[in-house]
């Protein structure tokens, strides 16, 4: 995941700061040196690092931090605030026109993930109540049109394509007419890319911009290319003028230097971040949430938003009733497991919890949840409702049916019994959640 190395280094620094009752100017210089090294290792532009450190030093020395009662916390706050500013300050959303359709033109180099991102963005905007139309404007790359059609079909989002024309401006104009007739309020143009920036590519994009006048030009950048991503963003912005950036493959870039550099270099905000392979793995980029995530302070708001999107309100009410009656069975467990899976990988959710870094390097393999699902689905209704009847022969049958071992079944049942016990503790308020969590071993998530 992005920022892993930077996050570990900065969290180590903040841990040292929290334990200090007094910080000297010499201490501060040593701390800033560590922050500087952490940023450089994350592949952040050297000039940006230099300015970032200078700003922190100026504020830390200029606010009598060294003489305050909580100097460590004040320095951490300054680092956090500067990090937020570096990432863009505030979130930047799409500016929708009051007279639809809003035209969003996606641009970028070949291989940056434009076509998949077009589908992800359309899916996200549909969840916000929009009616998007995807438009295939890449008439050069083999199978580019087919790829967009496959993405659109999987999401049940319409795709406009003209496979007989090579005139991108003409195709875009046709798409606008279709959008107005079909009442699509958002049009997303998936344009062509090249392996490098060239005059021909820019001329075509400039023609589309001049003729269609898109409301938003969003540059799709592969964050795994590091500083090259920043150079690409700078070139596209100078020659075409972009309104924002979408960072792709942020889950694959452990350094995160592109995300920390692109806003400062281009002056254009990061509007979205693609964080996985699924067509639902895209989110609005929140500089403040990303900064607190990097510093190990968690991102509870994002967890809440993911939960609100994934969890059915009526099912939650029914679950609460069952918990009060202590009737939480394996069917309920499976329902909750599937709801959690909708939120994303368990490891990514865990990293959003405040203080998750204190839990150590916990590795939760999401394939384990596939095993659990198979085990539960191999049970009869009677066994799901009353697991106490699971004797040796039943467990052997379940293991065979789920493609697991009896040991896997036994370990899962032990974990489920602990879950039931924890639910009872919380429900009966015997020590509350705090005592319940004391008895929960993270290794029990594995089977």
C-alpha positions, 0 to 999 in steps of 0.5 A: 500500500502507498506510503508504507515506508514513509508511514513507518518512518514518520510514525517512529519519529512521532513516537519519539516526540510524544515521549519528550517533555522537552525539545531543544533546537538541536533535537528539532534539527535531528527530527527534521533530518529524519523527516527529510530522509523519510520523504526522500526515501519515499521518492518525493521531489528534492526541491519540495522536501527542502521547502517542506522542511524549511516551513516546518522549522520556521513554524516550530521555532516561530511559535515558541514550541520548544518552550511549550508544555507539550512541544512534541505534540505541537511539532507533530501538529505542525508536521501534520498540517504541512503534510495536509498542505503538501497533499493539496490542503482541502479536497477538490471535487468535480465541478458539475455544470448546472446545464448538463451534461457535464463533460469529463475528459480523461487524458494520460499516457498509455498504460496509466489505467485510463480505461479502467479509471473511466469505468471506476469514475462512472461507477462512483458518480452513479452512486452519487445519483448521476447518469453517466455515459462512457465514450470510447475516444481511443481509436488507435490502441488495439481492443481499446474500444472493446475494453471500455465496452467490457468495463461498461457492461460489467457495471451496466453503464452505457458506452458510446463507440463509433468503430468506423470513424477515426475522427475523435472530435466527430465521435465526441460530438456524436456522443454529446448528442446521444447523451442529451437524447438519453438524458445522461448528465455526465459524459466521460471521454476515454481518450488515447494515450502514447508511451510518451508525450508527443506533438501528435497526441497533444494536438489531438487532445487540444482539438477535442478540448477546443471543439467539445469544451470539457468542463473537467480535464482530469489527468490519469497518472500511474503513481508507481512511476514515481517522479516520472509521474510528476514530470508527466503531470507537469508536461500535460498541464503546461501543454493542455491545461488540466483541472485535476489528477487521478492517481492510479495503482496507489495500492501498488506504490509503497513509497507514495512520492508522486502523491506528495509531489504532484500538487506542489509541482503542477498546482493542480489538485489530486481529485481521486485515488484508485486503490485497487483492481476492483471497479469499486476501488476508487475514492475522493482524495482527502488530503487531511485523511491521507495525512492522518493515515500516513502519521498513523492517526487513522481515518475513521471517517473513510471507514464510516463512509465505506460502512454506510455504503456497504451495510444494509440499514435494515439488516443492521437493525435485525442484527442488533435485535439478534445480539440483544437476544443473544441469537447471533448464529453462523448465517449472521456471521456470514452476512456480516463477513460479506458486508465487510468484504464490500468495504475492501480488503481487511488489511486496508480497513485495519490500516485506517484504524487509529493506532493500528500501527501499535498492533505491529505488522499484522498480516491478514490474508483475505483468502482466509475469508474465502475459506470461512465462507466455504466452511459456513456454506457447506453446513446445513441450516440446522448446523448454522443455527446450532453449531453445538451439534457439530460432532466429528463426522459432521466436521469431516463432511463440512471439511470435505465439502468446503475443500478445507481440513478438519483442523481448519473447521475446528479453528474457525469454530473456536474463533466463532465461539470467541466472537459469540462470547465477545458479543455477549460481554459487550451486550451484557456490559460486563466490562464492555467493549474494552474487556471484550477486545482484551480477549480478542487475538488478531491471529484468531482471524486466520484459520 
